[in-house]
Amino acid sequence: MNLEFITLNNGLKMPMLGLGTYPLNRLKLLKSIWIAQNNGYISIDTSRSYGNEKWIGRSLKLINLFNNQKLFITTKLGNSDQRKGNVRKALKESMDRLGVNYVDLYLMHWPNPDTYIASWKQMEVLYKEGLVGAIGVCNFHKHHLEKLLKEAEIVPAINQIELHPLLTQEPLRDYCKSKGIQIESYSPVARMDPKLIENPLLVNLSKKYNKTVPQIILRWNIENKIVTIPKSGTKNRIIENIDIFDFKLTSDEVEQINNLNEDYRVRYNPDTVDYYKV
């Protein structure tokens, strides 16, 4: 297994696949991270709002004690902390829970319309001070990015969005590519929605390559140069999710999967979500 990497717009190298952790917590989370890093994962994604940073911190201590493995850690600025207005304090608290003094990637979790410009400017300061390796955003539509880029000194390195074959977000992907912003997908298998997992095209491809449908979908992400962070608390699935670097889809197959798009969401739309509930 040869994990692939991508270089972000500031030169930082990031694994193309990592472990999503929502809503894992406590001993199940600790076990999942231990299994993951023993099977080739070096990237872990979390958020202040997931409530599991403390247990990820315990996992990191365990890994450092036994394996001395350096992991790529992503965490996020939550909406409640955006409203409080002190991004430095929010990052410091996340770092304390994680037991680290540096975060590889710090993302703004949602484009809260009242606070995201001011929050970004504070994140830029933290990046310049070297507290984080890169800064980025999550759940930003094109219009959010356009407004941000008019005020920003630093272009986001990442836009982490819901993305899967039923929600390919190609116009947004094209826009981000034009600005040098890397797309990262969460819910990459649409929470195992039968509408996606039982799709005949994906089922046939899984038979052709002797892979599962989720593996086909994750490989589709890789072929499209999309960073992906599937979540699992099951040993077999954790191992299966990273076992996607020994085959490639054809360009025609990638295009066929692209054409499955229905703009179908399994999570919140950033334009309609209640920012007090996420």
N, C-alpha and C positions, 0 to 999 in steps of 0.2 A: 504494500500500500504506500503510494507516494502522495502525501497530502499536497495539494496545490495552493499557491499563494497569489495574491494580487497586490500591486503597489498602489497606495493611495496618493492623492494629489500633493501630499507633503513629503512623499518618499517613504513613508512607513509601510512595511510589508505586513499584510494581514492574511491569515488563513482563509481559504475560500469556504470552509465548512467549520462550524463550531457547534457547541452544545447550548441550545436554548434551555432555560431553567424555569420558566413560568408554567404552572404554579407549583413546582416542586419545592419542598421545604424539609427542614430537619433531617432525620436520619436517611430518609429516602433520597434526598438531594445529595447528601454526603456520599452515599453509596453510588449514586449515578455518576457523580464527578470522578470518583475513584475508578469506576469501571471505564469511563470515557478516557481518562488520561492514560490508562493502561492499554488502551486500544487505539492510540494514535491521535486523539484530540489534544489540541493545545490552546483552543479558544473557548472561553466561557462567557456567556451573555447573561446579564442580570439587570436589575433596576431597583432604585430606591423603592418604587411602588410595589415591587413583588414581595417585599418583606422577608427576603431570604438572604440578604447580603451577609448577615452574621454567620449563617451556616456555610456559605461559600467561603468565608474567611476561615472557618474551622477546617474546611476541606483543604484550603491552600496550606495551612499549617501542617496537616497530615502529609500532604504531597511533598512539601519541603523537607519534612523529617525523614521520609523513607525514599523518595525518588529524586529530590532536588531538581524537579522539573519546572522550568519557567513557563508560565501560561500567559496567554494574551487575554487580558480581562477588559470586558466592556461593562460599564454601568451607565445609568441614566439619571438625569435631573427630572424629578417628579413634578406634577402640577402643583401640589401643595407647596413645594419649595419655590416654585416659580412665583406663586402668589406672595410668599413671604419676602421675596426679593433679594435674598442673600445667597447667591449661587456658591460663593466660596465656602460658606458654612455648610451648605448641602453636600458639596464635594468632600469636605473634611469629614463629615459624619459618615458618608459612604465609605471613605477610605478607612476610617476607624473600625467600622463594622467588618470590612474586608481584611483588615490587618495589613494594609499596604500603604506606602507613601507615594505611589505613582499608579495611575490607571492608563492603560494603553489607549483606550477609546472612551470618550465621555460624550454621550448623546443627550439632546433635549428630547424628552419622551413624546411630547405633544406640542403642536403649534397653538398654544393658548393665545388667542388674538389680543388679549390685553397685556401680555407680558413677554411674548417670545422675542421681540426685538431687543428689549432691555436685557433679557436673560442671555441672549447670544453675545452681546457686548461684554458681559461679565465672563462668559466662557472663553472669549478671545483672550482676556487678560490671564486667565488660568493657564491657557495653552502657552502663551508667551513666557510665562514663568516656569514652564517645564513640568508642571504638575501632571499633565496628561500628554499622551503621545499624539493624539489627534482629537478633534472635536467634530461633531456632526449632529444630525437631526433625525427624528423619526416621524412618520405619519404626515410628512409635508406634501401637500399638493403643489402643482406648478405655481399657483398664485401666491402661496405662502413663500415659496422660494424666491419668486420675483421680488416680493416686498422685502424679504430679508437681504437679498443681494444688493439692493439699493442702499442699504445701511451698513452692510457688513464690510469689515476690513479683510476678514479671512473667509474664503469659500468653504462651506462644509465639506468634510472629507467623505461623509456617508449620508445617505438618506435611507433609513431602515423603514420598510413599508410592508404591509400585507401583500404578498405576491405568490401566486400559484397558477397553474394552467387555466383556471377558471377566472382569474383576475390578473392578467398579464401586465397591465399598466404600461403598455408600450409607448404611448405618447409621453408619459412622465419619465420613463426610462430614457427615451431619446433626448428629452430636455436636460436631464441630469448629465447624460453623457456629453452634451454640448458644453456644459459648464464644468466638467471635470469632477463631478460628484458621483461616487460609487454607489450603486444600488445594493442593498442588503435585504433579503426577504425573511419575514417571519411568517409563521403559519404556512410553511412552504407546501405542506400536503393538505391544506385546508381542514386541519383537525380531523383528518381521515373521513371527511364527508363522503358518503357512498356515491354521490353524484360525480365525484372526481375519481375515487379509488376503483369504482366499477366501470369506468369509461372503457368502451371496447378497444379504442386505439391504444390506450395505456396497458390494458390487459394483454393485447397481442404483442406489444413491444416487450413486456415482461417475460413472455414465453420465448420470444426470439432470443433475448439476451440472457435468459435464465437468471433474471433478477426479479425482485418484487416491484409492484407498482410504485411504492414510495421511492425506491432506488432509481427507477426511471425518471421520476419527477425531480429528484435531487440532482441527477446527472444533467437533466435539462437546464436546471439552474446554472450548473457549472459551464455547460456549453454556451450559455448566454452571458457568461462572465458576471454572474450574480452571486454575491456572497450569500450563504444560506445557514440558518441556525435551527435545525429541527430539534424539537424537544422530545425526550423520552425518559421514562423512569424504569424501563425494562431492559435488562442486560442484552438480550438477543437483538432488540430493536436498536439500541445504542451502537452495537457492533455493526449491524446491518447498514445503518445510516451512513457510516463512514466508508463502507466497502463499495465505493462508487468510482474509484480511480483506476480501475482495471478494464474499463470499456468506454467506448464513445458512441454517441448517437450520430447518425448521418445528418447532414444539413437539411435534407428533405424531412427527416423525422422530427427534427427540431422545429421546422416550420409547421408541420402538421400539429404538433403540440401547441405551438403559438396560436394556431387557429381555433383552439378549444375555448378561447376567451368568451366569457359571458358577462363580464363586469360583476361577477358574483362574489360578494363579501361574506366571510364568516366572522369577521370582527367589525369594529366600529369605523364609520366614515368620519374622517377628521373634520368635515364641515358640519356635521350634525351631532357629534358626540357631546355629552354633558361633561365638561372639563372638571366638574366637581366629583365625578364618579370614576374617573380613570387615573 
